[in-house]
Amino acid sequence: MKRLQVGIIELISDSVWQNWGTRYYGARFKRHYASIMPQVVAVWCKQLGHDVTYATYFGQQDPETLLPGQLDVLFVSTYTHASATAYALARLHGRRGALTVIGGPHARSFPSDCLRFFDLAVHDCDRELIDGILNGSHDRDQVVTSGRMLTEIPSVEERLPHILKSSLTEGRPPLAANIGLLSSVGCPYTCNFCVDWDKPYISIAGDSLRTDLQFIAKRFPGVYVSYHDPNFGVQFDRTMDIISSLPEHERNPYVMESSLSILKGPRLRRLRETNCFYTAPGIESWTDYSNKTGVGRNGGREKLEGVIARLGEIHEFVPNIQANFIFGTDVDEGAEPVEMTKEFIRRVPYVWPTINIPTPYGSTPLYDDYLAQGRILKSMPFAFYYMPYLVMTLKNYTPQEYYEKLIDIYSTANSLKLLGARVRSTPDYSLKVLYFLRAFAFKGILGKLTRTLNRFRDDEEFRNFHEGRTSKLPTYYRQLYAKRLGRYAELISEAEMTPQLEASSAVPARSAPKSAGRAVQAPVASPARASIHPN
């Protein structure tokens, strides 16, 4: 087979246009959101005998300059909010003759829209599927999939050149650097907002995980390990036994997301023993999704008190906790969810809250329900499917009421009094610094929310669009879309900004031929994997 020039790029930044603040944040922090699967695809392409260029785009320079000008195949992995840049790159390289292929969270959620710009959209992926793409086995203009769940991926040692390229500055791990691992795929829960709602949980913790941990401990002592599992530790003891098999001084600090129902009893001590530095349980709502919290199925104040007590127990063993909330789902009504969230924030200052806008990503029940009800703003470009933008109408709040309540929550979370309490809650200097950095980030979010609220008050076209009185995309969004694309804006017409929305079952995927080879499902390995997360 011909030796091909293959380019693989992951888009972590949503905008080609950057200022000094976004460039700094991208270089120091955002770059470390690099996913596992683009690196895996790069390893496979190299093993298959091709010339490979791997890159991550986090705002550091023109993304086109990160890849060779003439490619035979371009693979792009992107989140939905960066899809405009992905589409522009596909059109640019497609005109030069490259086969263009998209994978990652956006391809998984909106494959039909991707095919307007890409030749192929990949759902589930393995080495056999990649081989078929490279040797021309798949017709263009289709969604392709292996149709099977993950069993194994290349090791950290095999991915090392790409890890070094994505996460190191001047040859050493900088602040916030981490190495991504998987100990499981799928999730036992069926949250309607999550892209993993229908993926059965499978543990892949075994000898390969132990080998990766040993390699990381030797090569990068002290660097964070970031578990990209949709729900870490469902088979808790098995995973902990593997981590504990390393000598105590060789256990790198690690970060993971888990449900509260798993983090209880004697398991908490094992988290400290294995050097868990950071956990991010999903609280989601005070009136729904209670099965994940382990405090019973009741909501309201009973759930609030139970969650606060449980997080207090966890904080004795894990120094850094983040609690994830969604505000604005159909169960939220009136002032009560706002007041309870504010009370929660004040009572547990050592828990960092993230309050997310519900976003209907494709391939989720939430998306299909909102689409069927006509509540998705159909002319809203995918580039605005993240905080601080509303892309659908809410059941119980007007847009203006909603942003007023969001601002109320964020103002409470970002008060100077609460920052002082957070800093006093830990003796760890690095955590104190982290609290200040997060407060700065919260201030930026609060500014965006305030500007959006003011636009609702002052811009009639904007207000009418979000209240469903017109489907015409406001001038504000059209101009911002073009600004973010910069010189690439000419590659996408104004009409092409409008996404193609279809029910999740309307786009069948063509499976790769079956063989004896092991199959790998492309995991969504970042904070974007759940549809509430701000990509």
C-alpha positions in Angstrom: 0.0 0.0 0.0 1.2 3.5 -0.8 2.9 5.3 2.1 0.6 8.2 2.9 1.1 11.7 4.4 -1.4 11.6 7.3 -2.2 14.7 9.4 -4.0 14.3 12.8 -5.1 17.4 14.7 -7.2 17.8 17.8 -9.0 21.1 18.2 -9.1 22.2 21.8 -9.6 25.9 21.1 -12.8 27.1 19.4 -11.4 30.2 17.8 -8.8 31.1 15.3 -8.9 34.6 16.5 -7.0 34.9 19.8 -5.9 37.7 22.2 -3.0 37.6 24.6 -5.3 36.2 27.4 -6.6 33.3 25.5 -3.2 32.5 24.1 -1.7 32.4 27.6 -4.6 30.3 29.0 -4.3 28.0 26.0 -0.6 27.5 26.4 -0.6 27.1 30.2 -3.9 25.2 30.8 -6.2 24.4 27.9 -3.5 22.4 26.0 -3.6 19.8 28.8 -7.1 18.9 27.8 -5.6 16.8 25.0 -7.6 13.5 24.5 -6.3 10.0 24.3 -7.9 8.8 21.0 -6.2 11.2 18.6 -2.9 10.0 20.0 -4.0 6.4 19.6 -5.0 7.0 15.9 -1.5 8.6 15.4 0.1 5.4 16.8 -2.0 3.2 14.6 -1.2 5.1 11.4 2.5 5.0 12.2 2.3 1.2 12.8 0.5 0.8 9.5 3.5 2.3 7.7 2.5 5.9 7.1 4.1 9.3 7.7 2.2 11.0 10.5 2.0 14.5 11.8 0.1 14.9 15.1 -0.9 18.3 16.6 -3.2 19.9 19.1 -4.6 23.3 18.5 -5.1 25.4 21.6 -4.8 28.9 20.2 -1.0 29.0 19.9 -0.8 29.8 16.1 -2.7 29.5 12.9 -4.0 25.9 12.9 -3.2 25.4 9.3 0.5 25.8 10.0 0.5 22.9 12.5 0.2 20.4 9.6 1.9 19.8 6.3 0.4 21.8 3.4 -0.2 18.7 1.3 -1.8 15.7 3.0 -3.3 12.5 1.7 -5.5 12.1 4.7 -6.6 14.6 7.4 -8.1 13.3 10.7 -9.7 16.0 12.9 -11.0 15.4 16.4 -13.1 18.2 17.8 -15.7 19.2 20.3 -18.9 20.7 19.1 -18.0 24.3 20.0 -14.9 24.1 17.8 -16.7 22.5 14.8 -16.6 25.7 12.7 -12.8 25.6 12.7 -12.9 21.9 11.9 -15.2 22.4 9.0 -13.0 25.2 7.6 -9.9 23.0 7.9 -11.7 20.1 6.1 -12.7 22.4 3.3 -9.2 23.8 3.0 -7.4 20.4 2.8 -10.2 18.8 0.8 -9.7 21.3 -1.9 -6.0 20.2 -2.0 -7.1 16.6 -2.5 -6.9 15.2 1.0 -9.4 12.6 2.2 -11.0 14.3 5.3 -12.1 12.4 8.3 -13.7 13.6 11.5 -13.9 11.8 14.8 -14.4 12.7 18.5 -17.3 14.1 20.4 -18.8 16.3 17.6 -18.7 13.5 15.0 -20.4 11.2 17.6 -23.1 13.8 18.3 -23.8 15.3 14.9 -22.4 13.0 12.1 -24.9 14.1 9.5 -23.9 17.7 9.8 -20.2 16.7 9.7 -20.7 15.1 6.3 -21.5 18.5 4.8 -17.8 19.2 5.1 -15.9 15.9 5.7 -15.7 12.8 3.5 -16.1 10.4 6.5 -17.4 10.7 10.0 -16.2 8.1 12.5 -18.4 6.9 15.4 -16.6 3.9 17.0 -13.1 3.3 16.0 -10.4 0.6 16.0 -7.1 0.0 14.2 -8.9 -2.2 11.6 -11.3 0.7 10.8 -8.4 3.1 10.5 -6.6 0.7 8.2 -9.7 0.5 6.0 -10.0 4.3 5.8 -6.3 4.6 4.8 -6.5 1.9 2.1 -9.7 3.3 0.6 -12.1 0.6 1.7 -14.9 3.0 2.6 -17.0 5.1 0.2 -17.1 8.8 0.9 -20.1 10.7 2.4 -20.9 8.1 5.1 -20.6 7.5 8.8 -18.3 4.5 9.6 -18.0 2.5 12.8 -16.3 -0.6 14.1 -19.5 -1.3 16.1 -17.6 -2.7 19.0 -16.5 -1.6 22.5 -13.0 -1.0 23.6 -10.7 -3.7 24.9 -7.2 -2.2 24.6 -5.3 0.8 23.3 -1.6 1.6 22.7 0.4 2.0 25.9 1.6 5.3 27.3 5.1 4.4 26.1 3.8 4.0 22.5 1.8 7.3 22.8 4.8 9.1 24.4 5.9 11.2 21.4 2.4 12.6 21.1 2.1 13.1 24.8 5.3 15.0 24.9 4.2 17.2 22.0 0.8 18.0 23.5 1.7 18.5 27.1 5.3 19.5 27.6 6.8 23.0 27.4 10.6 23.3 26.8 11.0 19.6 27.5 9.5 19.5 31.0 6.0 19.1 32.4 4.5 22.5 33.2 1.9 23.5 35.6 -1.3 21.4 35.1 0.4 18.9 32.8 -1.3 15.4 33.0 -1.2 12.1 31.2 -4.5 10.6 30.2 -5.4 7.0 31.0 -8.5 4.8 30.8 -9.4 2.2 33.3 -12.9 1.7 31.9 -15.4 2.8 29.2 -19.1 3.2 29.3 -21.2 4.1 32.3 -23.8 2.3 34.4 -26.0 5.3 34.6 -28.5 6.6 31.9 -28.5 10.3 32.4 -30.5 11.9 29.6 -27.9 14.6 28.9 -24.8 12.4 28.6 -23.4 10.9 25.4 -22.4 7.7 27.3 -26.0 7.0 28.4 -26.3 3.9 26.2 -22.8 2.6 26.5 -22.5 -0.4 28.8 -19.8 -0.1 31.5 -16.7 -2.2 30.8 -13.6 -2.3 33.1 -10.3 -2.5 31.2 -8.2 -2.1 34.3 -5.6 -4.9 34.2 -1.9 -5.5 33.5 -1.8 -2.8 30.8 -2.9 -0.2 33.3 -0.3 -1.3 35.8 2.4 -1.1 33.1 1.3 2.4 32.2 1.3 3.5 35.8 4.8 2.1 36.3 6.1 3.8 33.2 4.6 7.2 34.2 6.0 6.9 37.7 9.5 6.2 36.3 9.5 8.8 33.5 7.3 11.5 35.0 7.3 11.3 38.8 4.8 13.7 40.4 3.0 14.5 37.1 -0.8 14.1 37.4 -2.6 11.1 35.9 -6.0 12.0 34.5 -8.5 9.2 34.2 -10.7 9.9 31.2 -13.3 7.3 32.3 -16.9 8.4 32.0 -17.3 7.1 35.5 -14.1 6.1 37.3 -14.0 3.3 39.8 -17.3 1.5 39.2 -15.3 -1.7 39.8 -13.5 0.2 42.6 -11.5 -2.5 44.4 -10.1 -3.9 41.2 -8.9 -0.5 40.1 -7.5 0.4 43.5 -5.7 -2.9 43.8 -3.8 -2.1 40.5 -2.9 1.4 41.7 -1.9 0.1 45.1 0.4 -2.6 43.5 2.9 0.2 42.9 5.1 1.2 45.9 3.6 4.2 47.7 6.3 6.6 46.7 5.7 5.7 43.0 2.0 6.5 42.9 1.5 9.7 40.9 -1.3 12.0 42.0 -4.5 11.4 40.0 -7.6 13.1 38.9 -10.9 11.4 38.2 -14.7 11.9 37.8 -17.0 9.6 39.7 -20.5 9.4 41.1 -21.0 10.0 44.9 -22.7 6.6 45.2 -19.3 5.0 44.7 -17.2 7.2 47.0 -18.2 6.0 50.5 -17.2 4.0 53.5 -13.7 2.4 53.6 -13.2 3.3 49.9 -12.4 6.9 50.9 -9.3 5.8 52.8 -8.1 3.9 49.7 -8.4 7.1 47.6 -5.9 8.8 50.0 -3.7 5.8 50.0 -3.6 5.7 46.2 -2.8 9.5 46.0 -6.2 10.7 44.6 -5.7 14.5 44.3 -9.0 15.6 42.6 -12.4 14.2 42.2 -15.4 15.7 40.3 -18.7 14.0 41.3 -21.9 15.0 39.4 -24.7 16.4 41.6 -26.5 17.7 38.5 -29.8 18.7 40.1 -31.5 19.0 43.5 -34.6 17.3 42.2 -33.3 14.7 39.7 -30.5 12.3 39.0 -30.4 11.4 42.7 -29.4 7.8 42.1 -25.9 9.0 41.3 -25.4 10.6 44.7 -25.9 7.7 47.0 -28.2 9.7 49.3 -31.5 8.0 48.3 -33.8 8.9 45.5 -35.4 11.9 47.2 -34.6 15.4 46.1 -34.8 18.8 47.6 -33.4 19.6 51.1 -32.9 15.9 51.9 -30.6 15.6 48.9 -28.8 18.9 49.8 -28.1 17.8 53.4 -27.0 14.3 52.2 -24.7 15.6 49.6 -23.1 18.2 51.9 -22.4 15.4 54.5 -21.0 13.1 51.9 -18.6 15.7 50.5 -17.5 16.6 54.0 -16.4 12.9 54.4 -14.7 12.8 51.1 -12.7 16.1 51.9 -11.0 14.3 54.8 -9.3 12.1 52.2 -9.2 14.0 48.9 -7.9 17.5 49.0 -9.6 18.9 45.8 -13.3 18.4 45.0 -15.4 19.7 42.2 -19.2 19.4 42.1 -21.0 19.5 38.8 -24.4 21.0 38.4 -26.9 21.6 35.6 -29.3 24.5 36.0 -32.2 25.0 33.7 -33.5 21.5 33.0 -37.3 20.9 32.9 -37.4 20.0 36.6 -36.0 23.4 37.7 -38.6 26.0 38.5 -38.8 29.2 40.5 -36.2 30.4 43.0 -35.7 27.2 45.0 -33.0 25.5 43.0 -31.1 28.8 42.9 -31.3 29.3 46.7 -30.3 25.7 47.4 -27.3 25.9 45.1 -26.2 29.2 46.8 -26.6 27.6 50.2 -24.5 24.6 49.1 -21.8 26.9 47.8 -21.6 28.9 51.1 -21.6 25.8 53.3 -18.8 23.8 51.6 -16.3 26.4 50.4 -13.7 23.7 49.8 -15.9 22.2 47.0 -15.6 24.0 43.7 -18.9 24.3 41.9 -19.4 24.2 38.2 -22.8 25.3 37.1 -23.6 24.3 33.5 -26.3 25.3 31.0 -28.1 22.2 29.7 -27.0 21.7 26.1 -28.7 19.2 23.9 -25.9 17.3 22.2 -26.9 14.8 19.6 -27.1 11.1 20.4 -28.7 11.8 23.8 -32.3 11.5 24.9 -32.2 15.2 25.9 -31.5 16.1 22.3 -34.1 13.9 20.9 -36.8 15.1 23.3 -36.0 18.8 22.7 -35.9 18.3 18.9 -39.2 16.5 18.9 -40.7 19.3 21.0 -39.4 22.0 18.7 -37.4 23.6 21.5 -33.9 23.6 19.8 -33.0 26.9 18.1 -32.5 25.3 14.7 -30.6 28.2 13.1 -28.1 28.4 16.0 -24.6 27.3 14.8 -23.0 24.5 16.7 -20.1 26.9 17.5 -22.4 28.3 20.3 -23.2 25.0 21.9 -21.5 25.8 25.2 -21.5 28.3 28.1 -22.7 31.1 28.1 -25.1 30.4 25.2 -28.7 29.0 25.3 -29.4 26.9 22.2 -33.0 25.9 23.2 -36.0 27.3 24.9 -36.4 26.6 28.6 -39.6 25.2 30.1 -39.9 27.3 33.3 -37.8 30.4 32.7 -37.7 33.1 30.1 -34.1 33.7 28.8 -33.8 36.9 30.8 -35.0 35.3 34.0 -32.6 32.4 33.5 -29.5 34.6 33.1 -30.5 36.7 36.1 -30.6 33.5 38.2 -27.3 32.2 36.7 -25.6 35.5 37.5 -27.0 35.3 41.1 -25.4 31.8 41.5 -22.1 32.8 40.0 -21.9 36.0 42.0 -22.3 34.0 45.2 -19.7 31.5 44.1 -17.2 34.3 43.2 -17.5 36.5 46.3 -14.4 37.6 48.0 -15.7 36.3 51.3 -16.0 32.8 49.9 -12.6 33.0 48.3 -11.1 33.7 51.7 -12.9 30.7 53.1 -11.6 28.5 50.3 -8.0 29.7 50.8 -8.3 29.1 54.6 -9.8 25.6 54.0 -6.5 24.1 52.9 -2.9 24.2 54.0 -1.8 23.2 50.5 -0.1 26.1 48.8 -0.8 24.8 45.3 -4.5 24.5 46.1 -4.5 28.1 47.4 -3.1 29.2 44.1 -5.6 27.1 42.2 -8.5 28.8 44.1 -7.2 32.2 43.0 -6.9 31.1 39.4 -10.4 29.6 39.4 -11.8 32.8 40.9 -10.2 34.7 38.0 -11.9 32.3 35.6 -15.2 32.7 37.3 -15.0 36.4 37.0 -14.6 36.0 33.3 -17.7 33.7 33.1 -19.7 36.2 35.2 -18.7 39.0 32.8 -19.9 36.9 29.8 -23.2 36.2 31.6 -23.7 39.8 32.4 -23.0 41.0 28.9 -25.5 38.3 27.6 -28.2 39.6 30.0 -27.6 43.2 28.9 -28.0 42.1 25.3 -31.4 40.5 26.1 -32.4 43.9 27.5 -31.0 46.0 24.7 -31.1 44.0 21.5 -34.7 43.2 20.3 -33.5 40.9 17.5 -31.4 38.9 20.0 -34.3 38.7 22.4 -36.9 37.7 19.8 -34.6 34.9 18.5 -34.1 33.3 22.0 -37.8 33.6 22.9 -38.8 31.8 19.7 -40.5 34.6 17.9 -38.1 34.5 14.9 -35.8 31.9 13.5 -33.5 34.4 11.8 -30.0 34.2 13.3 -29.2 37.5 15.0 -26.5 39.8 13.6 -24.5 39.4 16.8 -24.0 35.6 16.3 -23.2 35.9 12.6 -20.5 38.5 13.3 -19.1 36.6 16.2 -19.0 33.4 14.1 -17.0 35.1 11.4 -14.7 36.8 14.0 -13.8 33.5 15.6 -12.9 32.0 12.2 -10.7 34.9 11.2 -9.3 34.4 7.7 -11.1 31.0 7.5 -14.5 32.8 7.5 -14.6 32.9 3.7 -14.6 29.1 3.6 -18.0 28.8 5.2 -21.0 30.7 3.8 -23.6 32.3 5.9 -26.1 29.7 4.9 -23.8 26.9 6.0 -23.7 28.3 9.5 -27.2 26.7 10.0 -26.7 23.2 11.3 -28.3 20.1 10.0 -30.4 18.6 12.9 -31.7 15.1 12.7 -33.0 12.6 15.3 -30.2 10.4 16.6 -31.6 7.3 14.9 -31.8 9.0 11.5 -28.1 8.6 10.6 -27.2 4.9 10.3 -23.5 4.1 10.6 -21.9 1.5 8.3 -19.8 -1.0 10.3 -16.4 -2.1 9.3 -16.0 -5.7 8.2 -15.7 -8.1 11.2 -12.4 -9.8 11.9 -10.6 -11.5 14.7 -8.8 -8.3 15.6 -9.5 -6.5 18.8 -11.9 -3.6 18.6 -11.7 -0.2 20.2 -14.4 2.3 20.7 -13.4 5.9 20.5 -13.8 7.3 24.0 -14.7 10.9 24.5 -11.8 11.7 26.7 -12.2 15.2 28.2 -14.6 17.4 30.2 -16.8 17.5 27.1 -17.8 13.9 27.2 -21.0 14.6 29.1 -23.4 16.9 27.3 -23.6 19.4 30.1 -19.9 20.1 30.1 -18.8 23.3 28.5 -16.7 21.6 25.9 
